[in-house]
Amino acid sequence: MLKRRYEIEIVGVSTLFILANAYFTVGKEFLFNGLPILLIVLFLLLFSVKQLFYTLVFLVPLSVPLYRLVPGLDFDFWFPTEPIIFCILILLILKSIKERYFDHHLTGHPVFWSIIFYLSWLLICIFPSEMPLVSTKYLLVRIWFIGVFFYLGYTLFKSNIKYFKFFLWAFIAGLFIVVSLTLIKHIGRGIFDQKQAHGACTPFFIDHTSYGATIAFLIPLVVGLIFIVETRLKKSLFTLLSIFFLLALVFSYSRAAWLSILVAGAIWLIWFIRIKFSIVAAGFILTLALFFTFQFEIKQWLSSNTTDSSGNLKEHLNSALNVSTDASNLERINRWNAATRMFEERPMFGWGPGTYMFCYAPFQRSYDRTIISTNLGTGGNAHSEYLGLLSEAGVFGAVSYVLILLIVFYRGFYILRKVDDRNTRILIIGSLLGLATYAVHGVLNDFLDADKIAAPFWGFIAFIVAMDIRFKQGDAKS
């Protein structure tokens, strides 16, 4: 009898919710429609943070800017991921205080201290910032991305490598949905229409460049999973998935993403055939020497290229070297020159983290401006992680970021020579190559303030650090 009463109550409450939801849906009241998501998040937050973490990772590619759901707000964030990230971070802080625990192995790792240096310098740069509130928000976003995707990720990955595989599968599943919807939309508009690629990935991605960067991030590991899974069926599925993502990358029309995959492939080849680091370094120095020796001839050759970006893949690729008529390339150079001038004026502390888009306008020159130039800070930031940090946080801001990358790559390739387990090596090299795609992409764009890039970036770093520490402890097996 009691069980029957509970069933009636559950059905009654559910019916009322459905009716109310239908009413508010007609009235276009979004907040009520988001109530189920809020209830699920609260339940997982209270009873299963681990499952909430993987739910978060799955939702990252599917998140949308809040302004697309609730127009007219004075603030914006990625929904529903950033509120979830904030809740997890608060829970992590409270748990660490209550248990008086922080992994001492992590505090002894150089990557941890390079991240502390990076965040500390951003904190220092808030005080002389042109816009302290903007800089504070910028720092907080970095803190909760690092706190959740790096620290919580490290804690899980160190305990068992299978948790990193869950991380991968969750992110791949979410991205697969977004890519499928994007390609369907793209095909409907004309898949060989380069202009349509810019909007096909909305509302999940701001533009096609961040979309391409995220796909490029995942491709090395998706390919690596082909050699990890055991059954022929799974190998066939991951082979098809790799082809699917490669096609999506091609039709993203992101030239920076294409370049990043080529560089990652070159790095893998160098590692696979065991070319000595001294030879690679000598080749890099020789290339730089040739560039500076023949820079006048190179500039002349680049100026003769007038191929504009288009739906023709060959022409679109050739347009990457067009610095005479291609508006996209010229505007990127305009932003870089403005960032350089900002850095020259304030080389130590910069203009404040996150302030480039509000401060760069006076640093544009008339001869640099293009048909898409603006003084309103639209169309992205400095289009470079490195130059953006130089202009916003000075020389030590950029150095701290580069230091993180250098230490991660050094420790990652070092443990590759020491780990015996084949599957672990594949996951490590896949993570390193994924990070390499963004290290290259970061020269041409800056997306670390978006959850789509922050999740794999800090998550892959967490995995490499976890494997490095596990190797030191004598256990780096899957």
N, C-alpha and C positions, 0 to 999 in steps of 0.2 A: 504493500500500500504506500509506504514511504517512497519507494523507488518510483512508483507511478506518479506521485506528486511532484518529485524532482523533474521527471520527464516533461510533465505538463508545464512546470515553471520555465524550464529551458526553452521549450517550444514557444511559450508565450512571450518571453523576453526577446527571443530571436525574431519572432513575427513583428513585434513592436519596433525593433531596430530596423528591420527591412522596410517597414512602412515609413518610418521616419527618414531613413536614408533615401528612399524614393522621393519623398517630399522635398528634402533639401537638395537632392540632385537636380530636380526640376528647377529649383530656385537658385541653382549654381552656387551653392554654399559648399566650398571645397573643404573647409576645416572639419566639418562633420564627417565627410567621406574619408578623411584621414584618421578617424578615430580607431578603426580596426588595426591599422599599422601601429598607432601609439600603444594600444593595449598589448599587442604582440611584443613590442620592444620592451615595455615595462615588465612583462612576464619573464622574458629571457634575461633581462637585466637583473631581476631578483633571483632567478633560479638557475640560469645557465649562461654565464658570460661567454664561455667558449663557443656555444652555438650562436650567440648573438654576434660574436666576432666574425664567424663565417657567413652569417646572414648579411652582415655589413659588407663584407668583401663581395658577395654576390650582387648586392644592391649598388655598389659603387659605379659600375658602367651604366646602370639604369637610372641613376639619380639625375634630377633636372634642376635648373635654377628656380628658386622660389618665385621669382617675378613672373615666370611663365604660368604659374598656377594661381597666384594672387597678385594681379597687376596693381600698381600704384603704391607699393610699399616703399618706405625710405631706406630699407636695408635689404640685403639679399644673401642667400647662402644656398649650398647644394642640399636639396631635399630628396629623400629623408636622411641622407648619410651624415651630414655634419651635426645635427642634433644627437644622433646615436653616438657619434664619435665623442662628443662632449660628455655625454652621460657615462660612457665607458671610462673616459679619462678621470672623471671625478671619482668613480668607483675604484679605479686603480690607485689613486692618491690616498683615498680613505683606507683602503685595504693595506697599503704599504705603511701608513702611519699606525694603524691598529696593530699590525703584526710586527712592526719595527723591522721590516725586512726589505732589502734591496740586494739583488744578486751581486755578490762581491767579485765573481768572475767577470761580470760585465764591466764593473767599475775599474778593472785592471786592464781593459782592452783599449788599444789606441783609437779605434773607431769611436768608442763612447766619448773619449775626451776631445776628439776632433768635433763631434756633434755639440758637446758642451761649449767648446770654443766658438762654434758657429752661432749658437743661440745666445751666448753671453755677449758677443759682439753686436748682434742685432738689438739686444736689450740696451747696451750702451748707446747705440745710435739713435734710440728713441728720444733721448734728452736734447740733442741739438737738432732734431728733426724739424723740418718746415711744417709738418702736420703730425704732431705727436699721437693723436687719436688714430689716425690711419696707420701709423707705424706700430702702435700697440695692437691693433687688430691683426696686422700682418704677422707679428710675432706670435700671437695667440693661435692663429691658424697653423703656423709651423709647429708649435708646441703640441697641439692636440693630434696633428698628423703623426708626428714623431712618437708621441707618447703611446698611441694606440698601435699603429702599423709597425713601428720599430720595437718598442719595449714589450708590448704584449705579444707581438709576433715572435720576438726573440725568446720569450719565456716559453711559448708553446713549441716552437721549432726545436729548441734545445732539448726538451723533454722527449720528443719523438719526431723523427723526420716525416712520418705519415701526416703530421699536422701541416707541414709545408705543402704536401701534395693536396690536402684538403683546401688549403689557401689557393693553390693554382686552379684546381677544378672549380671552385666557387667563382673565381674571377673569370675564368674561361667561359663558364656557363652564362654568366651575366653578359659578357662581351659578345658571345655568340648570338644572343637574342638581339642585341643592339645592331650588330653587323647584319643580321638577317633582315631586320626591319629597314635598315639603311639601304641595302642592296635592292630590296623589293621597291622601295620608294625611288631609288636611282634608276632602276630598269623602267619603271613607269614613266619617268621623265626623259629617258634616253641615257643609257649607261656610258656612252662615249661623249657625253656633253660635260665638259670640264666645269662649266659654270654651275651646273646642277649639283656637283659634288660638294659645293660650299654649304648648301642648305640641307642636303639629304640626311645628314647625321643629326640634325636637330630633332627634338629638344635636348637630347642626351649629351651632345657635345657642342661647344660654342662654335667651332668651325672645323673644316676638314683637316687642318694641320694637327690639332690635338687628337683628333680621331685617328689619323695615320700614325701619330707617335705612340698611341696606346696599343694599336695593333702590332707595330714593330717591336714594342716592349715584350709582347707575349710570344712572338713567332719562334725565337730560339728555344724556348722551353716547350712549346707545343711540338716542335720537331723532335726535341730530345725525348719526349714522352713516348714516341714511336719505339725507341730502343729500350725503354724501361718496362712497358707493359708486356705481359707474357703470352697471351693468346693471340692467334692470328686475327681473330675478329677485332680485338682491341687495337692491334697494330694497323689494321685496315681503316678503322674508324679514325684514329689519330692521323693517319696519312691523308685521308680525305679532309679532316679538319685543318691540317697544315695547308693543303692546297686552297681550301676555302678562305683562310685568313690571308694567304698570299695574294689571291685574286682581289680580296677586299682592300689590301694594301695598294695594289696597282690602281684600283678604281677610286681610291681616296684622293688621287692626284696630288699627294703631298710629296713634293720633291725632296724635302728634308728627310722624311721618313724613308724614302727610297735610298737616299745616300746613307742613312744610318744603318740600314740592313746590309748594304754593300760593305761598309766599314766593319760591321760585326762579323760578316763572313770572312773578311781578310784577317781579322784577329783570330778567328777560329782556325783558319788555315795555318797561320804562323804557329799557333799553339800545337796543332795536330802534327805538323811535320817537324816540330821541335827546332825551329830556327832560334838561335841564341839571341838573347836580349841585346848583346853588344852589337850584333849585326843589324837588328831592327833599329837601335838607337843611331847607328852610323848612317843607315839609309834615311832616317828621318832628318838628321842634321844635313845630309847631302841634298835632300829635297829642299830644305829651307834655304840652303846656300844657292842652289840653282834658281829658286824663286826670286831672291833678292838680286841676284846677278842679272837676271833677264826680266825684271819686273816691268820695265818700260815696254818691252816687246809683248809681254803678257797682257798689259793694260790695253795696248793697241789691238791685240787679237780679240779681247773681250768686248771692246768697243765696236768691233766690226760685226758682232753677233746681234741681229735684230729680230730673232725669232721670239715671238710672244707666246705666252702660255695658251694652250688650246686643248681641245678634246683629243687631238691626235697625240698619241702617247710619245712618239718620237719627237715631235715638235715641242711637246710639253717638257720633255727631258732636256732638249737643247736649250730651252728658254731659261733653264737654271743658271746658265752662264751669260745671260743677256743683261748687261748692266748699262745699256744705253737707251732702251725703249720700254722694257718690261716694268710696268708700274709697281708690281709687287716687290720685285728685287730692288728697285730704286727707293721705294718707301722704307724697306728694311735698312738700306744704307743710310737713309735720312735719320732713322731712329738710332742707329749705331753712332752716327756722328754727333747727334744731340747728347747721347749718353756719355760719349767721350769728353765732350765739352763740359758737361755737368761734373764729371769726375775731375777734370783739370781744375775746375774752380773750387771744389771741395774734396780733395784727394783722401783725407783721413776718415771722416765720418759720413761723407756723402750727404744727400739731401733728405735722408730718412727712409727706412724700409717701407716699400709700398707706395712711395710718393712720385715715382717717375712719371706716371701718366698725368699727374697734376702739375708737374714742374717743368716738363721738357719743352713746352711750346716756345719760350723765348730763346731757346738754344738751337732752334731750327734756322737754317740760312735759306735765303730765297733761292739760291742755285741748287739746294738740296731738295726743296719741296717738290712734290709730285701732284698729280691730279687727285690722289686719294689722301693727301696730307690734311691734317686738321689740328686745330689748337685746343680741341675739347677732350683729348685723352682717349678718344675712341679708336678702335682697331687694334687693341693690344697694347702691351707695354714696350719694353726696349727690344723685343724680339731676340733676346739673348739672355740666358741665365747669368752668364759671366759679366757682360757689360751692364746688365741691369743691376747686379750687386755692386759693381764698381761705382755706378752713379748714385745708388741709394744708400750703400753702407761702406763706401770707401774701399781702399786697397785690402784691408783685413777682412772685410765681408766676402770679397771674391776669393781671397786666399783660403779662408776657412772652408768654403764650399769645395774648392779644388782639393784641399787637403783631405776631406772626407773621401772623395773619389779615388785619390791616389792610394790612400791606405787600404781602402776596400779592395781595389784591384791588386795591390801588392800582396795582401794577406790571402785573397782568393786564389790567385795563381800559385802562391806558395803552397797552400794546402792541397791543391790539385796534384802536386808531385808526391804528396805524402799519403793521401787517402787511397786505400786499396779497393774499397767497394766500388764497383763499376757504376751502379745506379746513383750513388751519392755523387760521384765525379760528374756524371751527366747533368744532374740537377745544379751542381755548383757552376759548371761551365755555362750552362743555359742561363743561370742567373747573372753571371758576369757579362755574357753577351747581351742580355736584355738591358743591363745597366749601361753597357757600351753604346747601345743605340741611343739612349737618352743623353749620354755624355756628348755624343756628336750632335744630336738634335738640339741640345742646349746652347750650341753656338748660334743657332738660327732662330730659336724660339724659347719661350719661357712659360712652362705650364705647371710648375711645382706648387702653385697655389690652388690647383684643381685636384679634387679627390681621385680623378681618373688616373693621373700620373703619380700622385703622392703615394697611393696604396701600393702599386708594384715597386716603386722606387725605394721606399723605406722598408717594405716587406722583403724585397730581395736582399737588401743590405743586412736586415735582421737575420736572414737565413745564413748568409756567408759568415757573419760574426758568430752565430750559434754553432756552425760547423767548425769554425776555427777553434772555439773554446772546447767543443767536444773532442776535437782531435788532440788538443793539448792534454785532455783528461784520458786519452787512450780509447775513445769510443766515438767513431764517426761512421757507423753503419746504419743502414736504413732499417 
